[in-house]
Amino acid sequence: MEPELSPQQHAAEAIRHELDLGHGLVDPFIVADQLGIELVRFPVVDGSLEGMYRPTELGGYIFVNSQAVYVRQRFTAAHELGHHRLHGTTTFVESTIDAPDDWEAHRFAEAFLVDPTGVRRLLADVEHDVASMVARTCDEYWVSPSAAGIALKRFGLISEPELASFLAEGWSYASILTANGLRPRPDPEPGATALPGQFRDRVLRLVELGQLSPERGGAMLEVEAESLPSGAPSPDPLSLALLDDLPESLD
């Protein structure tokens, strides 16, 4: 018996239906554009920031750290799309991974990138071997082995002990595909090497408002934190503007 879909999985399914995306591979960067969301990929070399979502009157904007491996960038973008769809009127960020909104966005990203219906069809005739199932899922949906394994467990296709045993093996995207006779997709171009001027202005404004720490802002702008203005912290934790939220298991 298939597990009942969660609200976050229903939300992911709804976007696929609205945009006629089917049950296969989706590109969260293209989807962001289709939803009227401005998305910037830019390297934060120290890895202190993975992603950001902030709503605007015109739809919102998303930042993705292009220094991360590409499967993680895809998950980050999908996670931020989850914030847009599930919590669209809320400005995010700098919350812990234990925050309910972050877990909801994770659940959305899992189901958006790895479609429950599509993956069940994909694996219907595949022998129940976890590594092989995960490799096929990674190949079809361009996700990391850990993200694929977590999705398969979430959809009731593998058990919790099977997932734990698989994650302990430490497969990378390239290694698990190669070991199963599949060819990894090449990474696309890394994206912008300098933040667009308008986006730099937004980062500075967030620091001035106290919604982004000077340390985070400095990492994004590649300047010393001491050179940025330091604003008073926002009294409302839900008005924070950046999200450093992906667990290491989703690398």
Phi, psi and omega in degrees: 000129181287139177298148177292140181292140176281165176303324180291323177292323176297320180295320177295317178298323181296318179294318177302319181291315182300321184261007178054052184269351181070205184244009183259211183296136174236155177249106184296336179289319177291320180298319178303315179297319179296332179270004179078025180256129176283130182233130179240128171255126185206139183283127167253098194299324183281359177069015184285348180219130179259318185201164180213142170227132176219124179285150173224172179297334183267357178138325178120173174218153183232138173245137176231131178286110183281359175286336180288160175299154192294325179296329177286323175301319179297318180293320178301313180299317179293323177299314180293326173298326176297318175299319180299314184282323185269327186227041194300336181267002182257135174275134185249143116160212194028059174251169179273165181292344180278353181294135181305321181298325180290318178295324177297318179294324175299312181299321177299311184299318179303311185282334179285316180284320179247097185293127183302316180293315182297318184288328175295320177295318181300320186261006185303323183251015180267136177303145182284076174238118190301313182300319179293319179296317180293318180300316178297321180292316177300318182294318183285322190247001176054058177232166179287159177302321181292316178297320179295314180298316179298319178296316180297322177293317181299325183272006176079019183267338172224164183267167177300313177299322178297318179297313181300317179296319180294313182299328180294342181283342172069036178293146168260169178303311183292319186291322182286326177293314181298319181295337181253020174073023181246155183259121178297145175287141176288146177292141176286182177303147187290348180097196185297147175255356175216138179296136174303148184306317181297322181288324176299320179298323179294317179299314178300320180295321179296321177295317180299324180281353182078014180267352178219131182292149175304327180296315179294314180300318178298321179296320180290321184268355181059046176227165178291138181302326183295341182276353183261152177293147179247112182267170176288137179302145178293137180286347184249111183299336180282352178267003177298152194247357179230156185231109175254094201218006184267125180291155182301334182294346181260012177299000000 
